[in-house]
Amino acid sequence: MKKKLIWTALGLLLATPLLQAQTKLPTAAPQKPRPALAESNTADANTSALDGELFYQLLVGEITAQEGEPGAGYALILDAARKTGDAQLYQRATEIALQSRSGDAALQAALAWKQALPTARDPNRYVLQILIALNRITETAVPLKTGIELAPAEDRSLAIAAIPRAYARVNDKKLASEVVEQALAAYLANPATAASAWTTVARMRLAAGDTQGALAAIKTASAADPRYQGPALVAMDLMQAGVPEAELLVTRYLADNGKTYPEIRMGYARALLDAQRYAEASAQLLQVLRDKPDLAQAWLVLGSLQMQDNQLAQAQASLERYVALSERQNGQAEEDSSRGLTQAYLSLAQLAEKRRDFAAAELWISKIDNADDMLLVQTRRASLLASQGQLAEGRQLIRSLPERNPGDARLKLMAEIGLLRDLRQYQLAYDMLAEATAQFPAEAELLYDQAMMAEKLGQLPDMERLLRLAIQVKPDYYNAYNALGYSLADRNVRLPEARDLIRKALEYVPNDPFIRDSLGWVEFRMGNAAEALKIFAQAFSAKPDPEIAAHYGEVLWSTGQRDKAVAIWREGRALNPENETLQETLKRLRVKL
């Protein structure tokens, strides 16, 4: 064991430029650099400092560190670094201290390194990172300013833009924001760096919860350089943080730069999807593809959205285009490409299943060879079996999957429940959910799913009990508020309570078209047809959906606007002719389209 340690330590020593030069050994072939490779600032004269005594000191230091005495090894290596001024020995001493979780010792070594090589960027970067890790945020101002000053002028804006990542895990975000803003004072007024600096200030303010301060900062950044992407990216984050004024910055940027930077428009489309503004998201995606037809990811998102809207032929074309582009392009990260292709193959298999082309569905599924996607693959295969009358075989296929991780049993359970729900096997799904909620009583989502199955079975008191329990378990679970409010409105009972519940849901997701549909329905039940029509018009415009169409059309029909009602119902039927709510509405009102 001793011999192995000695040879390992000797190998580490001989890998340094200092020792390679002194011992006249050939330098090894270049290796893939480590994330923070030290800069070599050792002068040739320093190599002469390696005599037999120093060599032995380094060797003992490495062996001591590896044998479980990092403090002693650290001291020996740091002493050698001071004697020689070698950058890699300073880095090695710092890393020994970090590996032994001795932050103060690591800081001491990094500061000594910085003092010895004041113009090198690596020691300063280590000092900054260690101070942040030690939560000594106020002290980071000096190395932060130094790091920016040491960056080449052409890279300074990039160095400034990277600052928020360095402070991402800081506990006191407000203090970090103040320190960064003070360190950037000179760069905020410099035309060459103002846009980057103000964008960094905006990110730090946003992380600290100061959304209005962040908004003011990106306005200043945008004015400094209207072509700079940073303000638009932060503006999209502000949209998600509930600052609607930020959207104007995004749209202005895209009006001038959208064709040059279609990826920014793609990000805006995703932000609209997150806000459940589906129609606007679709419009942005189509514009992205007009500007850059070979942007594969846009075809995937568009195809998924078209599939959700039951535009099956369009979805098929978009997803196939994505597959063709992804298989031809090699620029994407392998993991992202694999994940996207899995999603596309599964969606195409589902489309084939809807056409009852089971051979084509299996062909798409067979293209997926990632073991991590096995549950998704087998769930889709189970659906294929069930669609061909082999439900028991499909359920068994899911149950037979191996459980490699602790959460796999629950994932398999939910996959089987989803299969039963899709096939309208409501009693079987309810029974399985009852077992699941008994096992996981604190999971609001399971209680909600069981409530929905109770509703399908006509067990309305049980549904209400489960939804109230879900709200009790998770007070911000807006789906439960909406479902309970809609159920009361649909039964035309306790309407003021129904409206309060739905409004409560909208506090969490103001733009959700389905919850706005619920609000329109309760307003109609309460006799406020004019208000209901306004709400339905907005909801249907944001998300053309057969259920919204059913309600919207019924209010139009009741107010005498029968031609418009029929037109809306026809749109809804084109989206999904099998929608139960739409079918029931037409049957009850004795309308034939």
N, C-alpha and C positions, 0 to 999 in steps of 0.2 A: 504493500500500500504506500509505504514511504517513497519507494522508487517511482511509482506512478505519479505521485504528487510532485516530486522533484522535477521529473521530465515535463510535466504539465506547466509548472512554474517557469522552467527554463524556456519552454516554447513561447510563453507569454512575453518573457523578457526579450528574447531574440526577435520578436515581431516588431519591436519599436525601432524607429529610424536611428535613435541614438546608439543602440547596441549593434544594429546591422552595420553601421558605419565603422564602429570601433573594432568589430570582429571580422570585418571584410567579408561577411557572408552575403551571397546574392539576395537581393530583395525578392520576396515571393511574388507570384503573379497577382495582379490587382484583384481584390475581392469586392463583393457587393458592399458598399459603404454602410456603416451603421447610421441610425437616424441622426446622431449628433457627433460625427467624427471630429476629433479635435483638429484645429489648424496647427500645422507644424511651423513654429516660429523659431526653432532652435538653430542657432548659428553653427557653422562648421566648427568653430572654435570650442563650442560646448562639448562636442563629442570626445574631446581629449580628456574630459573630466572622468571618464569611465576607467578607473583603475581596478585592480583586483579587489580592493577593499569595498569599493562602491558596488561592484558586480555582486559580491557576496551579500551586501546589505539588501540589494534588490531581490536576490534569490530568497533570502530568509524572510523578507517582507511578504513575498507572494505565498511562500509555504505557510507562514504563520497565519495569513488571512484565510487560506483555504482549509487550515486545520481547526478553524473555529475560534480564532483569536483575532477578529478583524480590527480591533482597536490597535493592537500592537503592530499588525501588518500595515495598517493605515499610516501610523506614525513613521515607520521606516520608509515607506514609499514617498510620503510627503517630504520627509527630510531629504531624500535623494532628488526629488523634483526641485527643491530650493537650491540644492548644490549645483545642479546642472542647468536649471531653467528650461527643462524639456517639457513641452506642452502635453505630450501623451502621458508622462508620469504624473503631472498635475491632474489630468483627467482620470487616470487610474486611481489615484488617491481619493478623488471626489466620489468615484463610483463605488469604491470599497465602502466608504462611509454611507452612501445611499443604500447599498445592498444590505448593510447591517442596521438600517433604519436609524442612523445617527444623523439627524438633520443638522445639528449645530456643527458637528465635525465636518460634514459635507460643505457647509457654508464657509467654514474656516479655510478649507482647501481651495474652494472656488475663489474666495477673496484673495488668497495668496497667488493663485494662478493669474487672476485679473491684474494684480499689482505687478507681477513679473512681466506680463505681456499686455500692457494697457491698450494696445491698438487692435488686439485680436477680438473677434466677435464671440467665439465659443465660450470663453470664461465668463464674459458678461451675461451671456444667455443662461449659463448654469446658475449664476448668482440670482438672476431674476426668477428663474423657475423654482429654486430652492426657497427663496423668500416667500413666494406665493404658496408653496407647499406648507411652509411653517406658519402661514397665516399672518405674516408680518407685512401687511399690505402697505402701510404708510412708507415703509423703508424701500418699497419697490420703485418709488418715483425716480431715484437717481439712476439705477441700472436700466430702467425703461427709457429714460431720455438718452442715456449713453448708447443703448442699442440702436436707437433710431439714428443718432449722429454717426455711428460707425457704419451704417448701411450705405452702400454706394448711392449716389444721388439718383441714378436711374431706377434703383430698387426701393427707394424710401417710401413711396406710396404703398407698395406691397407690404413692407415691414409694418407700416401703420395699420393697414387693413387686417393684419394677422393678430393684432393685440387682443381683441375680444376673446379669441380662442384660448389664449394664455390664462385669462382670468375666469374662464367658464365655470370652474368648480369652487370659486371663492364663496365663502358664506356671506360675508358682508358686501353685497353687491353695490350698495349705495356708496360705501367708502371706496370701493374699487373704481366706481365711476368717477368720483371726485379726483382720485389720484391720477387716473388716466387723463382726464380733462386738463388738469394742471400740467402734466408732462407734455401735453400736445399744444400748449399755449402758443408757442412760436410757429407751429405748423398750421394752425387754424387760420392765420392771416396770410400765409404764403400761398400765392396763386398756384404754385406747382403741386402743393400737397393739401390744399384746403378741402377739396371734395372728399379725399380719402380720410382726412382727419375728422371732418364733421360727421362722416358716415360712421366712423369708429365711435365717436362720442354718442351718436344716436343708438348704436348697438348697446353700448354700456348703459345708457339711460334706460333703454327698453328692458334690459336684464334686471335693472334695479326697480322696475315697476313704474318708471316715470314716462308714461306714454306720450303725454303732451310735450314734455321736454324732448323726447325722441323725435316727435313730429316736427318740432321747430328746427331741430338739428338737420334733418334730412331736407327740409326746405332750403336751408342755407347751403347744404352740400350740392343740391340740385342747381341752385343759382350759380354756384362756383364753377360747375362743369356739367352742363345739361346732358352730355353724352355718357357720363360716368354711370355705370350700372348699379353701384352700391345703394344710392337712395331708393331706387325702385324696388330692390330686393328687401330692404328694411321696411319699405312702405307695405309690402305684402305681408310681412310679419305683423305690422301694426293693424292691418285689416283683420287678421285672425285674432288679434288682441282686443278687438272691438272698437277700433278707431276708424270710422267710415271716411273721415276727411282724407285719410292717407291714400285712398283709392284714386283720387284725382291726380296725384303725383305719378301713379302707375300708368294711367291712361294717357297722360301727357307725354310720358317717356316713350310709350309704345307708338304714339302718333308720329313721333319724330324718328324713332330708332327701331321700331318693331321688325322691319325687314332685315336690318343689320344683325339684330340679336333676337331671333325667333325663340331661343331658349327662355328669354325673359317672359315672352308672351305665354309660353308653355307653363311657366311658374304661375302666371296670373290665372290661367285656366284652372290650374289645380287649386288655387286659392278660392276661385268661384265655386268649384266642386265642393270644397270643404264648407263653404257657406251655403251649400245646397241650392245654388243658383244655376241650375242645370242647363237651361236654355242659353244663358249667356256664356257658360263654359263651352258648350258645343260650338257657338259662334266663334269663340276665340281659337278653339282647336282647328276649325276649318280655315281660319285665317293663317294660323301657323303652317298648315299644310300647303296653303297657296304660296307662302313665302319660302318654305323649305320642304318640298314633297318627300325628301328622303329622311326626314326626322322620324325614325322608327317608333320612338316612345309615344309620339303624338297619335300615331295610328292605333296603338294598343289602347290608349285611354279613350279615344273616340269610339273604337269598336266596343269597348266595355260599356260605354254610355249608351250607344245605339242598342246594344243587347238589352240593357236595362229598360230602355224605352220600347222594347218589342219591335224594333226596326231590324228584323232578322236578316234580310238580304243585305242591307247596308253594313250590318255588323260583320257578316261573313266576309264581305269584300275588304273591310278595314283590317280585320284580324289576319286575313291571308296576306295582305300587303305588309303588315308588321312582321309576320313570319318570314316572308321572302327577304325583307330588308335586313332582319336580324341574322339570318343565316348567311347573308352575303357580306355584312359589315363585321369588322373585327375591332372597331374602336371602342366598343362598350366594355365596361368592367365585366369580367367573366361571370361573377356572381349575379350582377344585375341582369345581364342578358339571359342567364339560365332561369332566373325567377320570372322574367317577363315571358319567355317562351313557354314555361310551364303554364302560366295563366292563360296564354293564348291557345295552347293546345287543349286545355280543359274547356275553355269557352267554345272552341270549334267543335269539340266532342259533344258538348251540350246542345249546340245548334243542330248537329247531325241527329242527335237523339230526338229533338223536337220534330224533325222531319221523318222520324222512324227509320232513318238510315243507320242501322246499328253497326253495320260493317265499317262504314266511314267513321263512326264515332270511335270504334275500337282502334282504327288505324291512327287517328289523332292521339289517342291515349298512349299507344305503343311507342310514340316518339319520345315520351318522357322517361329518362333513365336515371334521374336523381333519386337516390334512396331517401333523402329527406322529404321528398314529396309523395312518399308511398301512401300515406293516409288519404291525400287528395285523389290520387290515382285510383285507389281501390274504392273510395266512396263514389267516384264517377262510374266505375265499373259496376258497383252495386246498384246504382240507379239504372244502368242499362239492363241489368238482369230483371229488376223490378218492373221496368217498362215493358218487358216481354213476359210478364206474369210470373216471374220467379222471385217474389219478394223474400221468401224464406232463405233462398240461396244468397240473395244480396245482403241480407242482414248477417248471415253467417260469414260472408266474405269480410265484412267490417270487423266482426268479432274475432276472427282468426288472425288479425294483424298482430305482430309482436309488439310488446310494450317496452321500448328501449329507454324511455325517460319517465320520471314520476308523473308527468302530466298527460301521458299518452292515453291512459285509461279514460280520463275525462273527455279527451278529444274524440276518442272512439265512441263514447256514449253520445256526445252531441252530434256526431256524424250520423249515427243510427237514428236518432230522434229527428234530425233534419230530413233524412230519407223518408221516414214515416209521415212527416208533416207534408212533404211535397206530394206524396201519393194519397193524401187526405185520409190517412189511417189515424184519425184523431184520437180514438180511444187508446190505441196502442201507444201513441206518442204521449198522451196524458199520463198513462200508467208509468212509463219510463221516467217522465219528468217528476212524478211524485216520488219515485225512488231517489232521483237525483237531488231534489230539494230536501229530502230527509237527510241525505248524506252531506249536502252543502247548504245549510239553512241560511247562511248569511250572504248568499249570492243572489242579488236582485234580478239579474238577467234570467236565471233559471225560474224564479217565481213568476216573472213576467211571461216567459214562454209557456209555463203551465197554465197561467191565467188565459192566454190566448187559445189554448186547446180546450179549456173549460167553456169558453165562449162558443167555440165551434160545436161543442156538445150540448149547448143550451143550458149549461149549469151556471146561470148568471150570478147567483149569490156567492158561489164558490169563486168565480172570476173576480168579483169585487173584493172578496176577502184576500185573495192572493195579491191583487194589485195594491191594496192598502198595506199589506205586509211588505211588499217590495219598496214602497215609499218609506216605510218605517226603517227598513234596513239601509236604504240609500236615499236620503232626502232630496238629492239633486237628480234623481233618475226621471228625467222628463218624459220618457216614453210611457211610464206608468201613469203619470198625471194625465197625459193626453188620452191614453186608452180608456181610462176610467171616465174622463169627461165626455169622450165621444160616445161611450156606451150609454151613459145617462141621456145624452142628447138624442141618440138614435131611438131610445125607448120613450123619449118625450117625458122624462121624469126628472125632478129636482134640477131644473134647468139653470137657476142661478148658481148652484154648486157646480154644475157641469162647466159653465163658462169660467168660473174662478179656477177650476182645475186646468182647463186648457190655457188660460192666460198665464198660469203659473209655469206651464211647460214652455210657453213662448218666451218667458224671461230668460231661459237658458239657450234657446235656439230661435231667435226672432224671425229668421227667414225660412224656417222649415216649411215647405209647401204643404206637406201632409198635415202638420199641426194647424196650419192656417186653414186648411180644408175643414178640420174639426171645428175651428172657431166659426167659419162661415155656416156650418151646419147647425150649430147651437144658436147662432143669431137668427137663422131662418126659423128654427123651432120656436124661438121667442117672439116671432112676428116682425122681425127687422129685415125684411126681404131686400130693401135697397142696400143696407150695409152688407148683407150676405153676398149680394152680387158683386160689390166692389172687392170683397175678400176673395171670392172664387175666381174672379177675372185675373187677379194678381197671382194666385196660386197656380192656376192652369197655365198662365203664361210662363211662369218660372219652371213648371214641371208638368208638361202634358201627360196625364195619367188617366186611365179608364175610370178609376174610383172617383177622382176629382171631377171628371167629366160627368159621371152619374149624378153627383150632387148639384153641380153647376147647372146641368141641363134641367134638373127638377125644379130649381128655383126659377129659371127662365120660363119653364112651362107654366108654373103656378102664377106668374105675373103676366101671362098672355103673350110672351115672346116665343111662340111655339116654333117658328121657322129656325130661329137661332138655337133653340134648345135641341132640335133635331140635328142641326149641323154639329153642335158640340158632341152629342151622343155618337154621331157617326165617326167623329175623330177618335173618340174613346174606343169604339168598337174596332176601328182600324188598328189601334194600339194593342188591344187584347180582346178578341171576341169572346173569350171564356171567362172574363172577369165576373165574379158572382154578384157584386154590388150593382154593376151595370145591368146585368141580366135581370136581376130582381126588380130594379127600378122600372125598366121597360115593361116587364110583365105586369107589375102592379098598376102602372099608368095606362096599360093596354095600348102601347105604342109599338108599331111595326116600322122598322127602318127600311 
